[in-house]
Amino acid sequence: MSSRADFASAADELATRVLSALRGAGGTAFVSRHFDTASDSVAALAAIRVIGADTFTPHVLTGVPFHTDDAATVARSLAAFPAPDPTAQAPTARTEQRTLAWRDWATAECLARFSGGSAPGTTAPPQGDDELADTTDWRRWSVRMAQLATLAIPGLDGPVHEAARAAALPLARGATRSVLRRDHRTAVCLVRWLAWLHHEGVALPVDPAPMAEHVRLLGGVGPRTAVDLAIARHLLDGRLPQESEAVRT
């Protein structure tokens, strides 16, 4: 049976493949290869769900082909690990389940868009997620937005993105606080949102580029953090193959 350590290792391995593709080592079906060569197929599928929509970022940001074998493997992971229904959870667990559902929604939307079909095993976007727009407790809100950083991709749009556009200051506060607290994982996720806002043309109260460099130098970068930093850098530099129509809810 797969352990938590197996899942974490598989997620880091897939993140390394995503990072390699972002850096130009394209031309192969890296998601399906991740699954086909894995010693633990369950952990490999779970890793795809964890990395989520970021498996599509090499295609979105650099224009490398998204292979049909990769699409089939992503679809398999969504079917194998369907998101729980947030409405069926206890109130204290609903926020976490909605966060998972949003991440799965982003993966499913990218899959449907780039594979030309529907994504099996997924649910509709969460409804009534009023916490997204409530930035009164900006510390708690920014932590949740960090957990949703995989949605900060050009071409996706929905309530999470609308909340980000309306809250550049809370995002900046959250990023600054995380840097000061040396919570580099949260910081880089919020810097990624700030980079996405920069790409969207939203005025920002801070420059995310020095924050990204600070985390890169001092944050003890692991594969998943390195992916977030690479995506942020693409967004800040404007190095996208083409502007694409947003996928909206």
Number of C-alpha atoms within 10 A of each C-alpha: 6 10 9 9 10 17 19 15 15 27 23 19 18 24 26 17 21 25 25 15 21 24 13 12 14 19 11 15 17 21 25 21 15 21 23 13 10 15 11 15 15 18 23 27 27 20 24 28 27 24 22 22 25 27 29 24 23 22 19 23 20 18 15 19 15 23 17 13 16 22 23 15 20 27 24 17 22 23 16 15 16 16 21 15 15 19 13 10 13 10 10 8 12 17 17 15 20 21 19 21 22 23 23 28 23 24 28 24 21 26 24 17 14 17 18 10 11 14 23 17 16 20 17 12 17 17 10 8 15 8 12 18 15 12 17 10 9 16 16 11 18 27 18 18 24 23 17 20 22 25 27 29 26 19 16 19 17 15 18 18 21 12 16 22 19 13 19 20 18 19 29 22 18 24 30 19 16 20 21 11 11 14 15 23 20 24 30 31 26 33 29 30 31 31 29 26 21 20 17 12 10 15 13 16 13 16 15 24 17 11 19 25 14 15 22 17 10 11 19 11 16 13 17 20 23 20 24 25 24 18 25 28 20 18 24 19 13 14 12 15 12 11 10 11 10 12 15 11 11
